Amino acid sequence: MKRIGSLFLMGIIIAFIAAGCSSNQANTKFDKKNAPLPDYVLNSTTKIKETYVMASNYPKVLAQVPCFCGCGTDGHDSNLSCYIDKFDSNMKVEQWDSMSIS
């Protein structure tokens, strides 16, 4: 039953990303309070840039999505960990993670 719930939540997030992402939104909705996107993101595809922006804008949602890429041994406990490595106390991104590009 938990697996069905996880798959359902993942489906909702994928639909949300597909429906809400575009190049213009990625540029206008990125919160400037966060650390700048690293070169490995800026030199990637538009979808990867949009996904990193989405992760910074909706960290609580992405934190509910389990990660299945095997990065649990690296201390990752959710899909959010594949995008953001460190927040400050105000949920500002201090350090990005490159796991989702690897």
Phi and psi restraints in degrees (range 20) as a CNS / XPLOR table:
assign (resid 1 and name C) (resid 2 and name N)
       (resid 2 and name CA) (resid 2 and name C) 1.0 -62.5 20.0 2
assign (resid 2 and name N) (resid 2 and name CA)
       (resid 2 and name C) (resid 3 and name N) 1.0 -37.1 20.0 2
assign (resid 2 and name C) (resid 3 and name N)
       (resid 3 and name CA) (resid 3 and name C) 1.0 -64.2 20.0 2
assign (resid 3 and name N) (resid 3 and name CA)
       (resid 3 and name C) (resid 4 and name N) 1.0 -40.6 20.0 2
assign (resid 3 and name C) (resid 4 and name N)
       (resid 4 and name CA) (resid 4 and name C) 1.0 -63.4 20.0 2
assign (resid 4 and name N) (resid 4 and name CA)
       (resid 4 and name C) (resid 5 and name N) 1.0 -43.0 20.0 2
assign (resid 4 and name C) (resid 5 and name N)
       (resid 5 and name CA) (resid 5 and name C) 1.0 -62.4 20.0 2
assign (resid 5 and name N) (resid 5 and name CA)
       (resid 5 and name C) (resid 6 and name N) 1.0 -41.2 20.0 2
assign (resid 5 and name C) (resid 6 and name N)
       (resid 6 and name CA) (resid 6 and name C) 1.0 -65.3 20.0 2
assign (resid 6 and name N) (resid 6 and name CA)
       (resid 6 and name C) (resid 7 and name N) 1.0 -43.5 20.0 2
assign (resid 6 and name C) (resid 7 and name N)
       (resid 7 and name CA) (resid 7 and name C) 1.0 -64.8 20.0 2
assign (resid 7 and name N) (resid 7 and name CA)
       (resid 7 and name C) (resid 8 and name N) 1.0 -38.7 20.0 2
assign (resid 7 and name C) (resid 8 and name N)
       (resid 8 and name CA) (resid 8 and name C) 1.0 -62.5 20.0 2
assign (resid 8 and name N) (resid 8 and name CA)
       (resid 8 and name C) (resid 9 and name N) 1.0 -46.9 20.0 2
assign (resid 8 and name C) (resid 9 and name N)
       (resid 9 and name CA) (resid 9 and name C) 1.0 -62.4 20.0 2
assign (resid 9 and name N) (resid 9 and name CA)
       (resid 9 and name C) (resid 10 and name N) 1.0 -41.9 20.0 2
assign (resid 9 and name C) (resid 10 and name N)
       (resid 10 and name CA) (resid 10 and name C) 1.0 -62.8 20.0 2
assign (resid 10 and name N) (resid 10 and name CA)
       (resid 10 and name C) (resid 11 and name N) 1.0 -41.0 20.0 2
assign (resid 10 and name C) (resid 11 and name N)
       (resid 11 and name CA) (resid 11 and name C) 1.0 -61.6 20.0 2
assign (resid 11 and name N) (resid 11 and name CA)
       (resid 11 and name C) (resid 12 and name N) 1.0 -40.4 20.0 2
assign (resid 11 and name C) (resid 12 and name N)
       (resid 12 and name CA) (resid 12 and name C) 1.0 -63.8 20.0 2
assign (resid 12 and name N) (resid 12 and name CA)
       (resid 12 and name C) (resid 13 and name N) 1.0 -43.5 20.0 2
assign (resid 12 and name C) (resid 13 and name N)
       (resid 13 and name CA) (resid 13 and name C) 1.0 -66.3 20.0 2
assign (resid 13 and name N) (resid 13 and name CA)
       (resid 13 and name C) (resid 14 and name N) 1.0 -41.6 20.0 2
assign (resid 13 and name C) (resid 14 and name N)
       (resid 14 and name CA) (resid 14 and name C) 1.0 -62.3 20.0 2
assign (resid 14 and name N) (resid 14 and name CA)
       (resid 14 and name C) (resid 15 and name N) 1.0 -42.7 20.0 2
assign (resid 14 and name C) (resid 15 and name N)
       (resid 15 and name CA) (resid 15 and name C) 1.0 -63.1 20.0 2
assign (resid 15 and name N) (resid 15 and name CA)
       (resid 15 and name C) (resid 16 and name N) 1.0 -39.7 20.0 2
assign (resid 15 and name C) (resid 16 and name N)
       (resid 16 and name CA) (resid 16 and name C) 1.0 -62.3 20.0 2
assign (resid 16 and name N) (resid 16 and name CA)
       (resid 16 and name C) (resid 17 and name N) 1.0 -44.4 20.0 2
assign (resid 16 and name C) (resid 17 and name N)
       (resid 17 and name CA) (resid 17 and name C) 1.0 -64.4 20.0 2
assign (resid 17 and name N) (resid 17 and name CA)
       (resid 17 and name C) (resid 18 and name N) 1.0 -46.4 20.0 2
assign (resid 17 and name C) (resid 18 and name N)
       (resid 18 and name CA) (resid 18 and name C) 1.0 -63.6 20.0 2
assign (resid 18 and name N) (resid 18 and name CA)
       (resid 18 and name C) (resid 19 and name N) 1.0 -37.8 20.0 2
assign (resid 18 and name C) (resid 19 and name N)
       (resid 19 and name CA) (resid 19 and name C) 1.0 -79.0 20.0 2
assign (resid 19 and name N) (resid 19 and name CA)
       (resid 19 and name C) (resid 20 and name N) 1.0 -30.2 20.0 2
assign (resid 19 and name C) (resid 20 and name N)
       (resid 20 and name CA) (resid 20 and name C) 1.0 -104.8 20.0 2
assign (resid 20 and name N) (resid 20 and name CA)
       (resid 20 and name C) (resid 21 and name N) 1.0 -4.3 20.0 2
assign (resid 20 and name C) (resid 21 and name N)
       (resid 21 and name CA) (resid 21 and name C) 1.0 -98.1 20.0 2
assign (resid 21 and name N) (resid 21 and name CA)
       (resid 21 and name C) (resid 22 and name N) 1.0 136.4 20.0 2
assign (resid 21 and name C) (resid 22 and name N)
       (resid 22 and name CA) (resid 22 and name C) 1.0 -157.1 20.0 2
assign (resid 22 and name N) (resid 22 and name CA)
       (resid 22 and name C) (resid 23 and name N) 1.0 165.2 20.0 2
assign (resid 22 and name C) (resid 23 and name N)
       (resid 23 and name CA) (resid 23 and name C) 1.0 -58.7 20.0 2
assign (resid 23 and name N) (resid 23 and name CA)
       (resid 23 and name C) (resid 24 and name N) 1.0 -41.4 20.0 2
assign (resid 23 and name C) (resid 24 and name N)
       (resid 24 and name CA) (resid 24 and name C) 1.0 -65.3 20.0 2
assign (resid 24 and name N) (resid 24 and name CA)
       (resid 24 and name C) (resid 25 and name N) 1.0 -40.7 20.0 2
assign (resid 24 and name C) (resid 25 and name N)
       (resid 25 and name CA) (resid 25 and name C) 1.0 -65.7 20.0 2
assign (resid 25 and name N) (resid 25 and name CA)
       (resid 25 and name C) (resid 26 and name N) 1.0 -38.6 20.0 2
assign (resid 25 and name C) (resid 26 and name N)
       (resid 26 and name CA) (resid 26 and name C) 1.0 -62.1 20.0 2
assign (resid 26 and name N) (resid 26 and name CA)
       (resid 26 and name C) (resid 27 and name N) 1.0 -37.2 20.0 2
assign (resid 26 and name C) (resid 27 and name N)
       (resid 27 and name CA) (resid 27 and name C) 1.0 -76.2 20.0 2
assign (resid 27 and name N) (resid 27 and name CA)
       (resid 27 and name C) (resid 28 and name N) 1.0 -35.9 20.0 2
assign (resid 27 and name C) (resid 28 and name N)
       (resid 28 and name CA) (resid 28 and name C) 1.0 -88.8 20.0 2
assign (resid 28 and name N) (resid 28 and name CA)
       (resid 28 and name C) (resid 29 and name N) 1.0 -23.2 20.0 2
assign (resid 28 and name C) (resid 29 and name N)
       (resid 29 and name CA) (resid 29 and name C) 1.0 -99.2 20.0 2
assign (resid 29 and name N) (resid 29 and name CA)
       (resid 29 and name C) (resid 30 and name N) 1.0 -2.2 20.0 2
assign (resid 29 and name C) (resid 30 and name N)
       (resid 30 and name CA) (resid 30 and name C) 1.0 -73.0 20.0 2
assign (resid 30 and name N) (resid 30 and name CA)
       (resid 30 and name C) (resid 31 and name N) 1.0 125.5 20.0 2
assign (resid 30 and name C) (resid 31 and name N)
       (resid 31 and name CA) (resid 31 and name C) 1.0 -78.5 20.0 2
assign (resid 31 and name N) (resid 31 and name CA)
       (resid 31 and name C) (resid 32 and name N) 1.0 116.9 20.0 2
assign (resid 31 and name C) (resid 32 and name N)
       (resid 32 and name CA) (resid 32 and name C) 1.0 -66.8 20.0 2
assign (resid 32 and name N) (resid 32 and name CA)
       (resid 32 and name C) (resid 33 and name N) 1.0 -11.3 20.0 2
assign (resid 32 and name C) (resid 33 and name N)
       (resid 33 and name CA) (resid 33 and name C) 1.0 -69.6 20.0 2
assign (resid 33 and name N) (resid 33 and name CA)
       (resid 33 and name C) (resid 34 and name N) 1.0 -22.0 20.0 2
assign (resid 33 and name C) (resid 34 and name N)
       (resid 34 and name CA) (resid 34 and name C) 1.0 -77.7 20.0 2
assign (resid 34 and name N) (resid 34 and name CA)
       (resid 34 and name C) (resid 35 and name N) 1.0 160.8 20.0 2
assign (resid 34 and name C) (resid 35 and name N)
       (resid 35 and name CA) (resid 35 and name C) 1.0 -59.1 20.0 2
assign (resid 35 and name N) (resid 35 and name CA)
       (resid 35 and name C) (resid 36 and name N) 1.0 147.1 20.0 2
assign (resid 35 and name C) (resid 36 and name N)
       (resid 36 and name CA) (resid 36 and name C) 1.0 -59.4 20.0 2
assign (resid 36 and name N) (resid 36 and name CA)
       (resid 36 and name C) (resid 37 and name N) 1.0 148.4 20.0 2
assign (resid 36 and name C) (resid 37 and name N)
       (resid 37 and name CA) (resid 37 and name C) 1.0 -62.6 20.0 2
assign (resid 37 and name N) (resid 37 and name CA)
       (resid 37 and name C) (resid 38 and name N) 1.0 137.2 20.0 2
assign (resid 37 and name C) (resid 38 and name N)
       (resid 38 and name CA) (resid 38 and name C) 1.0 -72.5 20.0 2
assign (resid 38 and name N) (resid 38 and name CA)
       (resid 38 and name C) (resid 39 and name N) 1.0 164.1 20.0 2
assign (resid 38 and name C) (resid 39 and name N)
       (resid 39 and name CA) (resid 39 and name C) 1.0 -58.4 20.0 2
assign (resid 39 and name N) (resid 39 and name CA)
       (resid 39 and name C) (resid 40 and name N) 1.0 -37.0 20.0 2
assign (resid 39 and name C) (resid 40 and name N)
       (resid 40 and name CA) (resid 40 and name C) 1.0 -64.4 20.0 2
assign (resid 40 and name N) (resid 40 and name CA)
       (resid 40 and name C) (resid 41 and name N) 1.0 -21.8 20.0 2
assign (resid 40 and name C) (resid 41 and name N)
       (resid 41 and name CA) (resid 41 and name C) 1.0 -86.9 20.0 2
assign (resid 41 and name N) (resid 41 and name CA)
       (resid 41 and name C) (resid 42 and name N) 1.0 -47.3 20.0 2
assign (resid 41 and name C) (resid 42 and name N)
       (resid 42 and name CA) (resid 42 and name C) 1.0 -61.4 20.0 2
assign (resid 42 and name N) (resid 42 and name CA)
       (resid 42 and name C) (resid 43 and name N) 1.0 -29.3 20.0 2
assign (resid 42 and name C) (resid 43 and name N)
       (resid 43 and name CA) (resid 43 and name C) 1.0 -91.1 20.0 2
assign (resid 43 and name N) (resid 43 and name CA)
       (resid 43 and name C) (resid 44 and name N) 1.0 9.8 20.0 2
assign (resid 43 and name C) (resid 44 and name N)
       (resid 44 and name CA) (resid 44 and name C) 1.0 -98.5 20.0 2
assign (resid 44 and name N) (resid 44 and name CA)
       (resid 44 and name C) (resid 45 and name N) 1.0 -171.7 20.0 2
assign (resid 44 and name C) (resid 45 and name N)
       (resid 45 and name CA) (resid 45 and name C) 1.0 -72.7 20.0 2
assign (resid 45 and name N) (resid 45 and name CA)
       (resid 45 and name C) (resid 46 and name N) 1.0 164.5 20.0 2
assign (resid 45 and name C) (resid 46 and name N)
       (resid 46 and name CA) (resid 46 and name C) 1.0 -60.8 20.0 2
assign (resid 46 and name N) (resid 46 and name CA)
       (resid 46 and name C) (resid 47 and name N) 1.0 -40.8 20.0 2
assign (resid 46 and name C) (resid 47 and name N)
       (resid 47 and name CA) (resid 47 and name C) 1.0 -62.3 20.0 2
assign (resid 47 and name N) (resid 47 and name CA)
       (resid 47 and name C) (resid 48 and name N) 1.0 -39.1 20.0 2
assign (resid 47 and name C) (resid 48 and name N)
       (resid 48 and name CA) (resid 48 and name C) 1.0 -66.0 20.0 2
assign (resid 48 and name N) (resid 48 and name CA)
       (resid 48 and name C) (resid 49 and name N) 1.0 -43.6 20.0 2
assign (resid 48 and name C) (resid 49 and name N)
       (resid 49 and name CA) (resid 49 and name C) 1.0 -58.9 20.0 2
assign (resid 49 and name N) (resid 49 and name CA)
       (resid 49 and name C) (resid 50 and name N) 1.0 -45.8 20.0 2
assign (resid 49 and name C) (resid 50 and name N)
       (resid 50 and name CA) (resid 50 and name C) 1.0 -62.6 20.0 2
assign (resid 50 and name N) (resid 50 and name CA)
       (resid 50 and name C) (resid 51 and name N) 1.0 -37.3 20.0 2
assign (resid 50 and name C) (resid 51 and name N)
       (resid 51 and name CA) (resid 51 and name C) 1.0 -68.7 20.0 2
assign (resid 51 and name N) (resid 51 and name CA)
       (resid 51 and name C) (resid 52 and name N) 1.0 -39.4 20.0 2
assign (resid 51 and name C) (resid 52 and name N)
       (resid 52 and name CA) (resid 52 and name C) 1.0 -64.3 20.0 2
assign (resid 52 and name N) (resid 52 and name CA)
       (resid 52 and name C) (resid 53 and name N) 1.0 -40.8 20.0 2
assign (resid 52 and name C) (resid 53 and name N)
       (resid 53 and name CA) (resid 53 and name C) 1.0 -63.3 20.0 2
assign (resid 53 and name N) (resid 53 and name CA)
       (resid 53 and name C) (resid 54 and name N) 1.0 -43.3 20.0 2
assign (resid 53 and name C) (resid 54 and name N)
       (resid 54 and name CA) (resid 54 and name C) 1.0 -60.5 20.0 2
assign (resid 54 and name N) (resid 54 and name CA)
       (resid 54 and name C) (resid 55 and name N) 1.0 -41.5 20.0 2
assign (resid 54 and name C) (resid 55 and name N)
       (resid 55 and name CA) (resid 55 and name C) 1.0 -61.6 20.0 2
assign (resid 55 and name N) (resid 55 and name CA)
       (resid 55 and name C) (resid 56 and name N) 1.0 -37.6 20.0 2
assign (resid 55 and name C) (resid 56 and name N)
       (resid 56 and name CA) (resid 56 and name C) 1.0 -75.0 20.0 2
assign (resid 56 and name N) (resid 56 and name CA)
       (resid 56 and name C) (resid 57 and name N) 1.0 -28.5 20.0 2
assign (resid 56 and name C) (resid 57 and name N)
       (resid 57 and name CA) (resid 57 and name C) 1.0 -83.8 20.0 2
assign (resid 57 and name N) (resid 57 and name CA)
       (resid 57 and name C) (resid 58 and name N) 1.0 -27.3 20.0 2
assign (resid 57 and name C) (resid 58 and name N)
       (resid 58 and name CA) (resid 58 and name C) 1.0 -131.4 20.0 2
assign (resid 58 and name N) (resid 58 and name CA)
       (resid 58 and name C) (resid 59 and name N) 1.0 54.4 20.0 2
assign (resid 58 and name C) (resid 59 and name N)
       (resid 59 and name CA) (resid 59 and name C) 1.0 -63.4 20.0 2
assign (resid 59 and name N) (resid 59 and name CA)
       (resid 59 and name C) (resid 60 and name N) 1.0 -33.7 20.0 2
assign (resid 59 and name C) (resid 60 and name N)
       (resid 60 and name CA) (resid 60 and name C) 1.0 -67.8 20.0 2
assign (resid 60 and name N) (resid 60 and name CA)
       (resid 60 and name C) (resid 61 and name N) 1.0 -32.9 20.0 2
assign (resid 60 and name C) (resid 61 and name N)
       (resid 61 and name CA) (resid 61 and name C) 1.0 -71.6 20.0 2
assign (resid 61 and name N) (resid 61 and name CA)
       (resid 61 and name C) (resid 62 and name N) 1.0 -49.0 20.0 2
assign (resid 61 and name C) (resid 62 and name N)
       (resid 62 and name CA) (resid 62 and name C) 1.0 -66.0 20.0 2
assign (resid 62 and name N) (resid 62 and name CA)
       (resid 62 and name C) (resid 63 and name N) 1.0 -27.9 20.0 2
assign (resid 62 and name C) (resid 63 and name N)
       (resid 63 and name CA) (resid 63 and name C) 1.0 -66.5 20.0 2
assign (resid 63 and name N) (resid 63 and name CA)
       (resid 63 and name C) (resid 64 and name N) 1.0 -17.6 20.0 2
assign (resid 63 and name C) (resid 64 and name N)
       (resid 64 and name CA) (resid 64 and name C) 1.0 -88.5 20.0 2
assign (resid 64 and name N) (resid 64 and name CA)
       (resid 64 and name C) (resid 65 and name N) 1.0 -7.5 20.0 2
assign (resid 64 and name C) (resid 65 and name N)
       (resid 65 and name CA) (resid 65 and name C) 1.0 -93.5 20.0 2
assign (resid 65 and name N) (resid 65 and name CA)
       (resid 65 and name C) (resid 66 and name N) 1.0 118.7 20.0 2
assign (resid 65 and name C) (resid 66 and name N)
       (resid 66 and name CA) (resid 66 and name C) 1.0 -67.3 20.0 2
assign (resid 66 and name N) (resid 66 and name CA)
       (resid 66 and name C) (resid 67 and name N) 1.0 152.2 20.0 2
assign (resid 66 and name C) (resid 67 and name N)
       (resid 67 and name CA) (resid 67 and name C) 1.0 -101.5 20.0 2
assign (resid 67 and name N) (resid 67 and name CA)
       (resid 67 and name C) (resid 68 and name N) 1.0 132.9 20.0 2
assign (resid 67 and name C) (resid 68 and name N)
       (resid 68 and name CA) (resid 68 and name C) 1.0 -115.5 20.0 2
assign (resid 68 and name N) (resid 68 and name CA)
       (resid 68 and name C) (resid 69 and name N) 1.0 15.3 20.0 2
assign (resid 68 and name C) (resid 69 and name N)
       (resid 69 and name CA) (resid 69 and name C) 1.0 -88.1 20.0 2
assign (resid 69 and name N) (resid 69 and name CA)
       (resid 69 and name C) (resid 70 and name N) 1.0 -0.6 20.0 2
assign (resid 69 and name C) (resid 70 and name N)
       (resid 70 and name CA) (resid 70 and name C) 1.0 88.4 20.0 2
assign (resid 70 and name N) (resid 70 and name CA)
       (resid 70 and name C) (resid 71 and name N) 1.0 14.0 20.0 2
assign (resid 70 and name C) (resid 71 and name N)
       (resid 71 and name CA) (resid 71 and name C) 1.0 -87.4 20.0 2
assign (resid 71 and name N) (resid 71 and name CA)
       (resid 71 and name C) (resid 72 and name N) 1.0 7.4 20.0 2
assign (resid 71 and name C) (resid 72 and name N)
       (resid 72 and name CA) (resid 72 and name C) 1.0 -59.6 20.0 2
assign (resid 72 and name N) (resid 72 and name CA)
       (resid 72 and name C) (resid 73 and name N) 1.0 -28.7 20.0 2
assign (resid 72 and name C) (resid 73 and name N)
       (resid 73 and name CA) (resid 73 and name C) 1.0 -69.3 20.0 2
assign (resid 73 and name N) (resid 73 and name CA)
       (resid 73 and name C) (resid 74 and name N) 1.0 -17.6 20.0 2
assign (resid 73 and name C) (resid 74 and name N)
       (resid 74 and name CA) (resid 74 and name C) 1.0 -90.9 20.0 2
assign (resid 74 and name N) (resid 74 and name CA)
       (resid 74 and name C) (resid 75 and name N) 1.0 5.9 20.0 2
assign (resid 74 and name C) (resid 75 and name N)
       (resid 75 and name CA) (resid 75 and name C) 1.0 92.4 20.0 2
assign (resid 75 and name N) (resid 75 and name CA)
       (resid 75 and name C) (resid 76 and name N) 1.0 5.9 20.0 2
assign (resid 75 and name C) (resid 76 and name N)
       (resid 76 and name CA) (resid 76 and name C) 1.0 -78.3 20.0 2
assign (resid 76 and name N) (resid 76 and name CA)
       (resid 76 and name C) (resid 77 and name N) 1.0 132.0 20.0 2
assign (resid 76 and name C) (resid 77 and name N)
       (resid 77 and name CA) (resid 77 and name C) 1.0 -114.8 20.0 2
assign (resid 77 and name N) (resid 77 and name CA)
       (resid 77 and name C) (resid 78 and name N) 1.0 -5.1 20.0 2
assign (resid 77 and name C) (resid 78 and name N)
       (resid 78 and name CA) (resid 78 and name C) 1.0 -159.1 20.0 2
assign (resid 78 and name N) (resid 78 and name CA)
       (resid 78 and name C) (resid 79 and name N) 1.0 176.3 20.0 2
assign (resid 78 and name C) (resid 79 and name N)
       (resid 79 and name CA) (resid 79 and name C) 1.0 -64.4 20.0 2
assign (resid 79 and name N) (resid 79 and name CA)
       (resid 79 and name C) (resid 80 and name N) 1.0 -28.3 20.0 2
assign (resid 79 and name C) (resid 80 and name N)
       (resid 80 and name CA) (resid 80 and name C) 1.0 -57.8 20.0 2
assign (resid 80 and name N) (resid 80 and name CA)
       (resid 80 and name C) (resid 81 and name N) 1.0 -36.9 20.0 2
assign (resid 80 and name C) (resid 81 and name N)
       (resid 81 and name CA) (resid 81 and name C) 1.0 -62.9 20.0 2
assign (resid 81 and name N) (resid 81 and name CA)
       (resid 81 and name C) (resid 82 and name N) 1.0 -22.0 20.0 2
assign (resid 81 and name C) (resid 82 and name N)
       (resid 82 and name CA) (resid 82 and name C) 1.0 -77.2 20.0 2
assign (resid 82 and name N) (resid 82 and name CA)
       (resid 82 and name C) (resid 83 and name N) 1.0 -13.5 20.0 2
assign (resid 82 and name C) (resid 83 and name N)
       (resid 83 and name CA) (resid 83 and name C) 1.0 -113.1 20.0 2
assign (resid 83 and name N) (resid 83 and name CA)
       (resid 83 and name C) (resid 84 and name N) 1.0 -40.7 20.0 2
assign (resid 83 and name C) (resid 84 and name N)
       (resid 84 and name CA) (resid 84 and name C) 1.0 -123.8 20.0 2
assign (resid 84 and name N) (resid 84 and name CA)
       (resid 84 and name C) (resid 85 and name N) 1.0 126.2 20.0 2
assign (resid 84 and name C) (resid 85 and name N)
       (resid 85 and name CA) (resid 85 and name C) 1.0 -91.4 20.0 2
assign (resid 85 and name N) (resid 85 and name CA)
       (resid 85 and name C) (resid 86 and name N) 1.0 -35.0 20.0 2
assign (resid 85 and name C) (resid 86 and name N)
       (resid 86 and name CA) (resid 86 and name C) 1.0 -150.8 20.0 2
assign (resid 86 and name N) (resid 86 and name CA)
       (resid 86 and name C) (resid 87 and name N) 1.0 133.6 20.0 2
assign (resid 86 and name C) (resid 87 and name N)
       (resid 87 and name CA) (resid 87 and name C) 1.0 -110.7 20.0 2
assign (resid 87 and name N) (resid 87 and name CA)
       (resid 87 and name C) (resid 88 and name N) 1.0 156.3 20.0 2
assign (resid 87 and name C) (resid 88 and name N)
       (resid 88 and name CA) (resid 88 and name C) 1.0 -90.7 20.0 2
assign (resid 88 and name N) (resid 88 and name CA)
       (resid 88 and name C) (resid 89 and name N) 1.0 -174.0 20.0 2
assign (resid 88 and name C) (resid 89 and name N)
       (resid 89 and name CA) (resid 89 and name C) 1.0 -67.4 20.0 2
assign (resid 89 and name N) (resid 89 and name CA)
       (resid 89 and name C) (resid 90 and name N) 1.0 -16.9 20.0 2
assign (resid 89 and name C) (resid 90 and name N)
       (resid 90 and name CA) (resid 90 and name C) 1.0 -101.0 20.0 2
assign (resid 90 and name N) (resid 90 and name CA)
       (resid 90 and name C) (resid 91 and name N) 1.0 18.5 20.0 2
assign (resid 90 and name C) (resid 91 and name N)
       (resid 91 and name CA) (resid 91 and name C) 1.0 63.1 20.0 2
assign (resid 91 and name N) (resid 91 and name CA)
       (resid 91 and name C) (resid 92 and name N) 1.0 27.7 20.0 2
assign (resid 91 and name C) (resid 92 and name N)
       (resid 92 and name CA) (resid 92 and name C) 1.0 -85.8 20.0 2
assign (resid 92 and name N) (resid 92 and name CA)
       (resid 92 and name C) (resid 93 and name N) 1.0 133.2 20.0 2
assign (resid 92 and name C) (resid 93 and name N)
       (resid 93 and name CA) (resid 93 and name C) 1.0 -70.3 20.0 2
assign (resid 93 and name N) (resid 93 and name CA)
       (resid 93 and name C) (resid 94 and name N) 1.0 119.9 20.0 2
assign (resid 93 and name C) (resid 94 and name N)
       (resid 94 and name CA) (resid 94 and name C) 1.0 -98.2 20.0 2
assign (resid 94 and name N) (resid 94 and name CA)
       (resid 94 and name C) (resid 95 and name N) 1.0 -32.6 20.0 2
assign (resid 94 and name C) (resid 95 and name N)
       (resid 95 and name CA) (resid 95 and name C) 1.0 -145.9 20.0 2
assign (resid 95 and name N) (resid 95 and name CA)
       (resid 95 and name C) (resid 96 and name N) 1.0 130.9 20.0 2
assign (resid 95 and name C) (resid 96 and name N)
       (resid 96 and name CA) (resid 96 and name C) 1.0 -88.4 20.0 2
assign (resid 96 and name N) (resid 96 and name CA)
       (resid 96 and name C) (resid 97 and name N) 1.0 162.2 20.0 2
assign (resid 96 and name C) (resid 97 and name N)
       (resid 97 and name CA) (resid 97 and name C) 1.0 -119.6 20.0 2
assign (resid 97 and name N) (resid 97 and name CA)
       (resid 97 and name C) (resid 98 and name N) 1.0 141.2 20.0 2
assign (resid 97 and name C) (resid 98 and name N)
       (resid 98 and name CA) (resid 98 and name C) 1.0 -95.1 20.0 2
assign (resid 98 and name N) (resid 98 and name CA)
       (resid 98 and name C) (resid 99 and name N) 1.0 4.2 20.0 2
assign (resid 98 and name C) (resid 99 and name N)
       (resid 99 and name CA) (resid 99 and name C) 1.0 -55.9 20.0 2
assign (resid 99 and name N) (resid 99 and name CA)
       (resid 99 and name C) (resid 100 and name N) 1.0 -38.2 20.0 2
assign (resid 99 and name C) (resid 100 and name N)
       (resid 100 and name CA) (resid 100 and name C) 1.0 -72.0 20.0 2
assign (resid 100 and name N) (resid 100 and name CA)
       (resid 100 and name C) (resid 101 and name N) 1.0 -14.4 20.0 2
assign (resid 100 and name C) (resid 101 and name N)
       (resid 101 and name CA) (resid 101 and name C) 1.0 -93.7 20.0 2
assign (resid 101 and name N) (resid 101 and name CA)
       (resid 101 and name C) (resid 102 and name N) 1.0 -25.8 20.0 2
